[in-house]
Amino acid sequence: MCDSPVRLLVISDLHAHGGPDDDSAPSLLGYGGARSQANKMFDLCGSSVEEMGWSKVDAIICPGDIAHQADVTGLVNAWEDLNKLSVRLDAPLIATAGNHDYDSRGSGGPNPKASLMALSPLFPFEHPKASDDPQMRYFSQDYAVYDTDRINLVSLNSSSHHGYDADGHPEYHHGRLGDVAATRLPGTLSVSSLNKRANVLLTHHHVVQLPMIDTRERSQMLDAELLLRTLEESGVWLVVHGHKHRPWIHTAHGGGGAPYIFSASSFSVNNGGNNFGNAFRNQFHVIEIQNSEIAESLSLDIAAKVHSWSWTGLDGWRRAGANDGLPGECGLGWRTGPHRLSSQIERWLEAHPTNSASYQDLLEWEPRLDYLPPDDKQRVVEIMGSLDEPIRVSLDEAGRWLKIEKRILAEGVS
C-alpha cells in the first residue's frame, strides 16, 4: 500500500445560479454571462492545490448544494466545472445532494430529483470498477459506495425525501436518514470499511447541531444519532458535511470510537446575506490523512491535517488566515482535554530556563499537537493566557503556532 497521505479536496455549497455574478446574487458562481468569475475560482483552486506540490488528489468531494434553489443552469454548469477540475487533478469526483439541489417546491415538474439524474457525467459519481450503477444505488437506497484500495467513501443522500411531506410537514425543512439506508448501511459498512486507509461518509446536512448559529435552527439530519452509532460500531470514520457554511472540526457524541466530524465552509455563497454576515470567508479545504503507521505510532485512530484557502476577490485564493473560519493549516484526530493539556505544557515549560520554546520543541515533546483540532487548540491558548504567570502563544499568518513564552510578572504588577 502506498505510504503517501490520502488527500481529499472538499468543495462544498457552491449555490451556483443562472444569473449574473454581482453583489446581490446568492453566489459568486453566476452562469448568466461570461462566467469569468466561475472560471477564475475553479482555475485558481486547481493552481492552489498544485502549488502545494500535489499533482493529484485521491478524490474531490462535494457535500452538496451545487445549485441555488434548484437552478438548472447553475447545476449543470457547476457540475461541468467540478468535472473539469476532476480531470485536471486526476481525481474522481464524488458528490452528494443538498437541499438546494432538489426541486423540493415542484417548480420544474413532478420529480424533485430529475435534474440531478440528468447530469452528465453521472451524479453522484462514476466508478469504473463498480459492479452496478452507483446512481441507481444512490437514488433507490439513499447511499452509494466509492471503494478503492486506499479509501472507502460512502455518499449518503440526506435530502432524498425533499419534495415530499411527512405528517403534513414538508421534508425540505431538514435532512433525514431514510429507512432503507438505516436498514442496509450496517451490513455495507461492516464489509467496506475493512483495511482501508480512510473511511469517509459524505452527506449534506449536519449530524450534530453546530455552535454559534441560531439555536432555534432545526435543519439537521433526523435520526442522525442512529447513523453515528452505526459508524461508531463499524470502525474509524470521518463524516464530511456542508449545509450551514460554518467550518468546524469536532467529535460526535458517543464513546471513544465516536466518528470525527468535518463541517465544510461554502466555496462561493454570498456571505453577506447569511446569519453570519462576513464572519466566515468562502473557503475550500484539503483533508490530508496520514498513513496508519503514523496514526498508530501516535496512539491515534486517525491523524489528519486540514489545509484551507480563502477567497479574497481580486487576489483569488490564498492560504487562509488565523481568523478566516478554518486557518490555513490545522489538525484533526487527537482527543484530549484542553485544561489537562494546558497544565502539562505549563509544567514542561518550567524546565526551560528561558521560559520559552519553539513549536518544533513542543512537537518533539508532544507530536500529537499537530493533530489537535483548532477549537481545542484555541482553548489551550486561552487557558494558558489566563494563568497567574500567563503563557503567550505566537502565531504565523496561517494560524500555526510558532512559539510559546511565559510572561513573568513583577511582584505587585497585574
C-alpha positions as CSV (number, residue, x, y, z in Angstrom):
1,M,0.0,0.0,0.0
2,C,1.3,3.5,-0.9
3,D,2.6,5.4,2.1
4,S,1.6,8.8,0.9
5,P,-1.3,10.6,2.7
6,V,-4.8,10.3,1.4
7,R,-5.8,13.8,0.2
8,L,-9.4,14.8,-0.2
9,L,-10.3,18.2,-1.8
10,V,-13.5,19.5,-0.3
11,I,-15.6,21.9,-2.3
12,S,-19.0,22.5,-0.7
13,D,-22.1,24.6,-1.0
14,L,-21.4,26.3,-4.3
15,H,-25.0,27.7,-4.7
16,A,-24.4,28.2,-8.4
17,H,-27.1,30.0,-10.4
18,G,-28.0,31.2,-13.9
19,G,-27.9,34.9,-13.2
20,P,-25.0,37.5,-13.2
21,D,-22.3,37.3,-10.5
22,D,-23.0,40.7,-9.0
23,D,-23.1,41.7,-5.3
24,S,-26.8,41.0,-5.0
25,A,-26.5,37.4,-6.3
26,P,-26.9,34.4,-4.0
27,S,-23.4,33.1,-5.0
28,L,-20.2,34.2,-6.7
29,L,-20.8,31.5,-9.3
30,G,-23.2,33.1,-11.7
31,Y,-23.5,31.5,-15.1
32,G,-25.8,34.0,-16.8
33,G,-23.0,35.9,-18.5
34,A,-19.3,35.5,-19.4
35,R,-18.8,33.2,-16.4
36,S,-15.4,34.8,-15.9
37,Q,-15.7,34.6,-12.1
38,A,-16.5,30.9,-12.2
39,N,-13.6,30.2,-14.5
40,K,-11.3,32.2,-12.2
41,M,-12.5,30.4,-9.0
42,F,-12.1,26.9,-10.3
43,D,-8.8,27.6,-12.2
44,L,-7.1,29.2,-9.2
45,C,-8.5,26.4,-6.9
46,G,-6.6,23.9,-9.1
47,S,-3.5,26.1,-9.1
48,S,-3.6,26.4,-5.3
49,V,-3.6,22.7,-4.9
50,E,-0.8,22.2,-7.5
51,E,1.3,24.8,-5.8
52,M,1.4,22.6,-2.7
53,G,3.3,20.1,-4.8
54,W,0.3,17.8,-5.2
55,S,-0.2,17.0,-8.9
56,K,-3.2,14.9,-8.0
57,V,-5.5,14.2,-5.0
58,D,-7.3,11.0,-4.1
59,A,-10.7,12.5,-4.6
60,I,-12.7,15.7,-5.0
61,I,-15.7,15.5,-2.7
62,C,-18.7,17.8,-2.8
63,P,-21.1,17.8,0.2
64,G,-24.0,19.2,-1.8
65,D,-25.8,22.5,-2.7
66,I,-24.1,22.6,-6.0
67,A,-27.0,24.8,-7.3
68,H,-29.1,27.5,-5.6
69,Q,-32.8,26.8,-5.3
70,A,-32.7,24.1,-7.9
71,D,-31.4,26.4,-10.6
72,V,-30.8,24.1,-13.5
73,T,-28.4,26.4,-15.3
74,G,-26.3,26.7,-12.2
75,L,-26.4,22.9,-11.5
76,V,-25.4,21.9,-15.0
77,N,-22.6,24.4,-15.3
78,A,-21.1,24.0,-11.9
79,W,-21.2,20.2,-12.3
80,E,-19.3,20.6,-15.6
81,D,-16.7,22.8,-13.8
82,L,-16.3,20.4,-11.0
83,N,-15.7,17.6,-13.5
84,K,-13.1,19.7,-15.4
85,L,-11.2,20.1,-12.1
86,S,-11.5,16.4,-11.5
87,V,-9.7,15.7,-14.8
88,R,-7.1,18.4,-14.1
89,L,-6.2,16.9,-10.7
90,D,-6.6,13.3,-11.9
91,A,-9.1,12.6,-9.2
92,P,-12.6,11.1,-9.1
93,L,-15.4,13.5,-8.2
94,I,-17.8,12.1,-5.6
95,A,-20.8,14.3,-4.6
96,T,-24.0,14.1,-2.6
97,A,-27.2,16.1,-3.0
98,G,-28.0,19.2,-0.9
99,N,-31.5,20.6,-0.2
100,H,-30.9,23.3,-2.9
101,D,-30.2,20.6,-5.5
102,Y,-33.7,19.1,-5.2
103,D,-36.6,20.8,-6.7
104,S,-38.5,20.4,-3.4
105,R,-41.1,23.1,-4.3
106,G,-42.0,21.4,-7.6
107,S,-41.3,24.4,-9.8
108,G,-39.8,22.3,-12.6
109,G,-42.0,19.3,-12.6
110,P,-43.2,16.4,-10.5
111,N,-39.8,14.7,-10.0
112,P,-37.7,16.7,-7.5
113,K,-34.5,14.9,-8.4
114,A,-34.9,14.9,-12.2
115,S,-32.2,17.5,-12.9
116,L,-29.7,15.6,-10.8
117,M,-30.5,12.3,-12.6
118,A,-30.0,14.0,-15.9
119,L,-26.5,15.3,-15.2
120,S,-23.5,14.1,-17.3
121,P,-21.2,12.6,-16.1
122,L,-23.5,10.7,-13.8
123,F,-24.3,12.0,-10.4
124,P,-23.2,11.4,-7.6
125,F,-20.2,9.7,-9.2
126,E,-19.0,7.3,-11.8
127,H,-16.9,4.3,-10.7
128,P,-15.1,2.4,-13.4
129,K,-14.9,-0.7,-11.2
130,A,-18.4,-0.7,-9.8
131,S,-20.4,-3.9,-10.3
132,D,-23.6,-2.0,-10.5
133,D,-25.0,1.5,-11.2
134,P,-23.9,3.9,-8.4
135,Q,-26.7,6.4,-9.5
136,M,-29.3,3.7,-9.2
137,R,-28.0,2.7,-5.7
138,Y,-27.9,6.3,-4.6
139,F,-31.4,7.2,-5.5
140,S,-33.0,3.9,-4.6
141,Q,-31.4,3.2,-1.2
142,D,-30.1,6.7,-0.4
143,Y,-26.4,5.9,-0.5
144,A,-23.7,4.6,-2.8
145,V,-20.1,3.4,-2.0
146,Y,-17.0,4.5,-3.8
147,D,-14.3,2.0,-2.8
148,T,-10.6,1.8,-3.7
149,D,-7.5,0.2,-2.2
150,R,-6.9,3.5,-0.2
151,I,-10.3,5.0,0.6
152,N,-13.8,3.8,1.4
153,L,-16.2,6.7,0.7
154,V,-19.9,6.5,1.3
155,S,-22.1,9.1,-0.3
156,L,-25.3,9.4,1.8
157,N,-28.3,11.3,0.5
158,S,-29.8,13.2,3.4
159,S,-32.1,15.2,1.0
160,S,-33.8,12.2,-0.5
161,H,-37.2,12.9,1.0
162,H,-37.3,16.6,-0.1
163,G,-40.3,17.3,-2.3
164,Y,-42.5,15.2,-0.1
165,D,-44.4,15.7,3.2
166,A,-44.3,13.6,6.4
167,D,-47.3,14.0,8.7
168,G,-48.3,17.2,6.9
169,H,-44.8,18.8,7.3
170,P,-42.5,19.5,4.3
171,E,-39.4,17.4,4.4
172,Y,-37.3,20.2,2.9
173,H,-37.0,21.8,6.4
174,H,-34.5,19.2,7.5
175,G,-32.3,16.3,6.4
176,R,-33.1,12.6,7.1
177,L,-31.5,9.2,7.4
178,G,-34.0,7.2,5.3
179,D,-35.4,3.9,6.5
180,V,-33.8,1.9,3.7
181,A,-30.4,3.4,4.3
182,A,-30.8,2.9,8.1
183,T,-31.5,-0.8,7.5
184,R,-28.8,-1.6,4.9
185,L,-25.9,0.6,6.0
186,P,-24.7,-1.5,8.9
187,G,-24.1,-4.5,6.7
188,T,-22.5,-2.4,4.0
189,L,-20.1,-0.6,6.4
190,S,-19.0,-3.7,8.2
191,V,-17.5,-5.1,5.0
192,S,-16.5,-1.9,3.1
193,S,-14.5,-0.3,6.0
194,L,-12.1,-3.2,6.4
195,N,-8.4,-2.5,5.9
196,K,-8.9,1.0,4.4
197,R,-6.6,4.0,4.9
198,A,-9.6,6.2,5.3
199,N,-13.3,5.7,5.8
200,V,-15.3,8.8,4.9
201,L,-19.1,9.3,5.0
202,L,-20.1,12.3,2.8
203,T,-23.5,13.9,3.4
204,H,-25.1,17.3,3.2
205,H,-27.0,18.0,6.4
206,H,-25.2,18.4,9.8
207,V,-25.4,15.4,12.1
208,V,-24.8,17.4,15.3
209,Q,-26.1,20.9,16.0
210,L,-23.4,23.4,15.2
211,P,-22.4,26.1,17.7
212,M,-22.7,29.9,17.1
213,I,-25.8,29.6,15.0
214,D,-29.5,30.3,15.6
215,T,-30.4,27.9,18.5
216,R,-33.9,27.5,17.1
217,E,-32.4,26.2,13.8
218,R,-33.6,22.6,13.2
219,S,-32.5,21.6,9.8
220,Q,-30.0,18.9,10.9
221,M,-30.4,15.3,9.8
222,L,-33.3,13.4,11.6
223,D,-32.2,10.1,13.0
224,A,-28.5,11.2,12.9
225,E,-27.9,9.5,16.2
226,L,-28.7,6.2,14.6
227,L,-26.2,6.9,11.8
228,L,-23.5,8.0,14.2
229,R,-23.9,4.8,16.3
230,T,-23.7,2.7,13.2
231,L,-20.5,4.4,12.2
232,E,-19.0,4.0,15.7
233,E,-19.7,0.3,15.5
234,S,-18.1,-0.1,12.1
235,G,-14.6,1.2,12.6
236,V,-12.9,4.6,12.4
237,W,-15.0,7.1,10.4
238,L,-14.8,10.7,9.3
239,V,-18.1,12.4,8.5
240,V,-17.8,15.3,6.0
241,H,-20.9,17.6,5.6
242,G,-21.9,21.0,4.4
243,H,-25.2,22.9,4.6
244,K,-24.6,25.6,7.2
245,H,-21.4,27.1,5.7
246,R,-19.9,27.0,9.2
247,P,-16.4,25.4,9.3
248,W,-16.0,23.2,12.3
249,I,-13.9,20.2,13.3
250,H,-15.2,18.1,16.2
251,T,-16.1,14.7,17.5
252,A,-19.6,13.2,17.6
253,H,-21.3,12.3,20.9
254,G,-20.7,8.8,21.9
255,G,-17.9,6.6,23.2
256,G,-14.2,6.5,22.4
257,G,-14.9,5.4,18.9
258,A,-17.3,8.1,18.0
259,P,-16.8,9.5,14.5
260,Y,-14.9,12.6,13.7
261,I,-16.9,15.3,12.0
262,F,-15.8,17.9,9.5
263,S,-18.2,20.7,8.7
264,A,-17.1,22.5,5.5
265,S,-17.1,26.1,4.5
266,S,-19.0,27.3,1.5
267,F,-16.9,27.6,-1.7
268,S,-18.8,30.5,-3.2
269,V,-22.1,31.5,-1.4
270,N,-22.6,35.3,-1.0
271,N,-21.7,35.5,2.7
272,G,-23.1,39.0,3.1
273,G,-26.7,37.7,3.3
274,N,-26.5,34.8,5.7
275,N,-26.8,34.6,9.5
276,F,-23.0,35.0,10.0
277,G,-22.7,38.3,8.0
278,N,-19.0,38.4,7.0
279,A,-17.8,36.2,9.9
280,F,-16.5,33.5,7.6
281,R,-14.9,33.7,4.2
282,N,-15.5,31.4,1.3
283,Q,-13.1,28.5,1.6
284,F,-12.2,25.2,0.1
285,H,-10.2,22.6,2.0
286,V,-7.8,19.6,1.5
287,I,-8.1,16.9,4.2
288,E,-4.7,15.1,4.4
289,I,-5.0,11.8,6.2
290,Q,-1.7,10.3,7.3
291,N,-1.0,6.6,6.9
292,S,-2.0,4.1,9.6
293,E,1.6,3.6,10.7
294,I,1.9,7.3,11.7
295,A,-1.5,7.2,13.4
296,E,-0.6,4.0,15.4
297,S,2.8,5.4,16.4
298,L,0.9,8.4,18.0
299,S,-1.8,6.2,19.5
300,L,-4.4,7.9,17.4
301,D,-7.3,6.4,15.4
302,I,-6.8,9.0,12.7
303,A,-4.0,11.5,12.2
304,A,-5.1,14.2,9.7
305,K,-4.2,17.8,8.8
306,V,-6.6,20.2,7.1
307,H,-5.4,22.8,4.7
308,S,-7.7,25.7,3.8
309,W,-7.8,28.5,1.3
310,S,-9.9,31.7,1.5
311,W,-11.3,33.7,-1.4
312,T,-10.1,37.3,-1.5
313,G,-11.8,38.5,-4.6
314,L,-9.3,40.3,-6.9
315,D,-6.3,38.3,-5.4
316,G,-8.1,35.0,-5.8
317,W,-7.5,32.2,-3.3
318,R,-4.8,32.5,-0.6
319,R,-3.9,30.3,2.3
320,A,-6.4,31.0,5.0
321,G,-5.6,33.3,7.9
322,A,-6.0,32.6,11.6
323,N,-9.5,34.2,11.7
324,D,-10.9,33.2,8.4
325,G,-13.1,30.3,9.5
326,L,-10.6,27.4,9.4
327,P,-7.0,28.5,9.5
328,G,-4.5,27.7,6.7
329,E,-3.4,24.6,8.5
330,C,-4.9,22.7,11.4
331,G,-5.3,19.3,12.9
332,L,-7.8,16.5,13.2
333,G,-7.6,13.3,15.3
334,W,-6.3,14.0,18.8
335,R,-8.9,13.9,21.5
336,T,-7.7,15.4,24.8
337,G,-8.9,17.9,27.4
338,P,-7.6,21.4,26.9
339,H,-7.3,22.1,30.7
340,R,-5.2,19.0,31.2
341,L,-3.0,19.7,28.2
342,S,-2.5,23.3,29.3
343,S,-1.3,22.1,32.7
344,Q,1.1,19.7,31.0
345,I,2.5,22.4,28.8
346,E,3.0,24.7,31.8
347,R,4.9,22.0,33.7
348,W,7.0,21.2,30.6
349,L,7.9,24.8,30.0
350,E,9.1,25.2,33.6
351,A,12.0,23.0,32.7
352,H,13.2,25.5,30.1
353,P,15.5,28.2,31.6
354,T,14.4,30.8,29.1
355,N,10.7,30.2,29.8
356,S,10.1,30.0,26.1
357,A,10.2,27.3,23.4
358,S,9.6,27.0,19.7
359,Y,6.6,25.0,18.4
360,Q,9.1,22.5,17.0
361,D,10.4,21.9,20.5
362,L,6.9,21.3,21.6
363,L,6.3,18.8,18.9
364,E,9.4,16.8,19.9
365,W,7.8,16.6,23.3
366,E,4.2,16.0,22.2
367,P,3.9,15.3,18.4
368,R,0.1,14.9,18.7
369,L,-0.2,18.6,19.0
370,D,-0.2,18.8,15.1
371,Y,-3.5,16.8,15.1
372,L,-5.3,18.8,17.8
373,P,-8.5,20.3,16.3
374,P,-8.4,24.2,16.1
375,D,-11.1,24.9,18.6
376,D,-9.3,22.8,21.2
377,K,-6.0,24.4,20.3
378,Q,-7.5,27.9,20.7
379,R,-9.0,26.9,24.1
380,V,-5.5,25.8,25.2
381,V,-4.2,29.3,24.1
382,E,-7.0,31.0,26.2
383,I,-6.4,28.8,29.3
384,M,-2.6,29.4,29.2
385,G,-3.1,33.1,28.7
386,S,-5.3,33.3,31.9
387,L,-2.7,31.7,34.2
388,D,-1.2,33.7,37.1
389,E,2.0,33.7,35.0
390,P,0.5,33.8,31.5
391,I,1.9,31.7,28.7
392,R,1.6,33.5,25.4
393,V,1.4,31.8,22.0
394,S,2.8,33.4,18.8
395,L,1.1,32.5,15.6
396,D,2.0,32.8,11.9
397,E,-0.3,34.1,9.2
398,A,-1.9,30.7,8.7
399,G,-2.8,30.3,12.4
400,R,0.0,27.9,13.2
401,W,1.8,28.0,16.5
402,L,5.4,29.5,16.2
403,K,6.5,29.9,19.8
404,I,5.3,29.8,23.4
405,E,6.6,32.1,26.1
406,K,5.8,32.5,29.8
407,R,5.3,36.1,30.9
408,I,6.9,36.6,34.3
409,L,5.0,39.3,36.2
410,A,6.9,41.5,38.6
411,E,5.6,41.3,42.2
412,G,2.6,43.6,42.7
413,V,2.1,44.0,38.9
414,S,-1.1,42.7,37.2
